[in-house]
Amino acid sequence: MHTLPFIAVIIVLVAGTGTSARAADISQLAWLGGCWKSDTAEPGSGEHWLPLAGGTLLGVSRTVKQGKTVEFEFMQIRAAESGQLAFIAMPSGQKTVVFPLLRLGETEVVFENPQHDFPQRVIYQLEGETKLRARIEGMRKGALRVIEFPMNRVSCDSQLKLP
């Protein structure tokens, strides 16, 4: 009889740690929408996420070095065929990769595809109202590799003034 209260406590504790991948509602990611300028790269580098519409967030990223685009990525966050939310990446003309939702909190989302070469995880974390930390991570040659992309929210109109 003592196990029932213990199980109830465990369920409450687990439920309080974030939204499960199956029960996730994409509207919880509306904070990602907008324009994000890279803190560490040349002007023109960053991400632009269209506002949530039709159950989909659409994004594009660009990295500029020495005045030239050296990397780009088209991104989607939407329900995959399984019904689970997923981050779908189309990086620099490479093959499309799907990262199913692992965890969704109030200001952080984690997507994971353990079968992908690199990265295996894609993470977005909102810091306050104006800072976004994107992060990719995974194992490479037997060691954990982490790449951070700190960004600041900017007016999308300000991006139109770039050369």
Steps between C-alpha positions, in 0.01 A plus 500: 500500500794738554608476137194687365589837663863451392396442138275807511792715621725367222233578237462857630877553502546368147204697367644823639829476309365612161265396228535147371590457136159350418291766678695800367308788350693700241346824632737463797780591256350828378785681683739380228329713234686810381846608393812401691840656431813301577715637783817338367486516120506766231197719422233307313562187708215367710157342478158619393195305616161582349214526749316179576230432241332185375664291771848578369794721591718568194856626544811585304854549626803650334867529596706771331881500501713756321188645341379169349235251602690187600216301659122511488217285626128477440315379810152389602346414832176309454331172574673215320311205350500340845313802641799592716653847464829501312773736385558439130830632366611551141859625546701655214356277231556178698249223562199588719533382861217458750562551873195388707410700808671371814389763751308828506505744789376855539817654353693204361446238233720197428482288186700179461595254227756255644551335158619820331877543455524856639327660672278264693327777696362841409416727792341844519490690827338839549687718752280788604301660219788598273763225510491163330760228536494241226723201556587187308677211665593141455777246490771542239802269487417373848482841665209730582500801269291808581446806282315799645328772299414792731257746341307815581148583389498784247233672299448310177480841327857576614619198301379666179769770538794262476719521187 
